[in-house]
Amino acid sequence: MPAVNIPSISALLVIALSLSACAGKTQYRTACASEVDAAWSELSIAKAEGFSGTVSYGKALGLITSARTMQTVENFDNCYRHAKDARFYIRESRKGQ
């Protein structure tokens, strides 16, 4: 009977667990997509008030870009958080803050 190769079995187990973890990352998929779409549609430089508003606009644009990148690599929970933060900064830019 051949000897069992423990490192090979361990490696296969780690790979199987990693793949199953990736399959479960869809929890925030729809929330991410809807928040990013909403933030993108709300974004308008014409509505930013003053210098502080344009700074907040810049933060929002950076967060939306980051959220889109996270959406592409299927990091949906962080995508959702960044898009939600972007919408906050969009509201602040309209207030001039």
C-alpha positions as CSV (number, residue, x, y, z in Angstrom):
1,M,0.0,0.0,0.0
2,P,1.5,3.4,-0.9
3,A,2.3,6.0,1.8
4,V,-0.1,8.9,2.1
5,N,1.5,12.2,1.2
6,I,0.2,14.6,3.9
7,P,1.5,17.9,2.4
8,S,-0.4,17.1,-0.9
9,I,-3.6,16.3,0.9
10,S,-3.2,19.5,3.0
11,A,-2.7,21.6,-0.2
12,L,-5.8,20.1,-1.8
13,L,-7.8,20.8,1.3
14,V,-6.6,24.4,1.4
15,I,-7.5,24.9,-2.3
16,A,-10.9,23.4,-1.9
17,L,-11.7,25.6,1.1
18,S,-10.4,28.7,-0.8
19,L,-12.6,28.0,-3.8
20,S,-15.7,27.4,-1.6
21,A,-15.0,30.7,0.2
22,C,-15.0,32.6,-3.2
23,A,-18.3,31.1,-4.1
24,G,-19.9,32.6,-1.1
25,K,-18.9,36.2,-1.7
26,T,-22.1,37.2,-3.5
27,Q,-23.9,38.5,-0.4
28,Y,-23.4,42.2,-1.3
29,R,-23.4,41.8,-5.1
30,T,-26.8,43.5,-5.7
31,A,-26.3,46.1,-3.0
32,C,-22.9,47.0,-4.4
33,A,-24.3,47.3,-7.9
34,S,-27.2,49.5,-6.9
35,E,-25.1,51.8,-4.6
36,V,-22.5,52.3,-7.3
37,D,-25.1,53.1,-10.0
38,A,-26.9,55.5,-7.6
39,A,-23.7,57.2,-6.7
40,W,-22.6,57.5,-10.3
41,S,-26.0,59.0,-11.3
42,E,-25.9,61.5,-8.4
43,L,-22.4,62.7,-9.2
44,S,-22.4,66.1,-10.8
45,I,-19.6,68.7,-10.6
46,A,-22.1,71.4,-11.6
47,K,-23.9,70.9,-8.2
48,A,-20.8,71.2,-6.1
49,E,-20.8,74.3,-4.0
50,G,-17.5,76.2,-3.4
51,F,-14.1,74.9,-2.7
52,S,-15.1,72.6,0.1
53,G,-17.8,71.2,-2.2
54,T,-15.3,70.4,-4.9
55,V,-13.0,68.7,-2.4
56,S,-15.9,66.5,-1.3
57,Y,-16.7,65.9,-5.0
58,G,-13.1,64.7,-5.5
59,K,-13.4,62.3,-2.5
60,A,-16.6,60.9,-3.9
61,L,-15.2,60.4,-7.3
62,G,-12.2,58.5,-5.9
63,L,-14.5,56.4,-3.8
64,I,-16.7,55.5,-6.8
65,T,-13.6,54.6,-8.8
66,S,-12.4,52.4,-5.9
67,A,-15.9,50.8,-5.6
68,R,-16.0,50.0,-9.3
69,T,-12.6,48.4,-9.0
70,M,-13.7,46.3,-6.0
71,Q,-16.8,45.3,-7.9
72,T,-14.7,44.1,-10.8
73,V,-12.6,41.9,-8.5
74,E,-15.8,40.7,-6.7
75,N,-15.0,42.3,-3.3
76,F,-18.6,43.3,-2.9
77,D,-18.7,44.2,0.8
78,N,-16.0,46.8,0.4
79,C,-17.5,48.0,-2.9
80,Y,-20.8,48.6,-1.1
81,R,-19.1,50.5,1.7
82,H,-17.1,52.7,-0.7
83,A,-20.2,53.5,-2.8
84,K,-22.2,54.4,0.3
85,D,-19.4,56.7,1.5
86,A,-19.2,58.2,-2.0
87,R,-22.9,59.1,-1.8
88,F,-22.3,60.8,1.6
89,Y,-19.5,62.9,0.1
90,I,-21.8,63.8,-2.9
91,R,-24.4,65.1,-0.5
92,E,-21.7,67.1,1.4
93,S,-20.4,68.5,-1.9
94,R,-23.9,69.9,-2.7
95,K,-24.0,71.6,0.7
96,G,-20.5,73.1,0.2
97,Q,-18.9,71.1,3.0
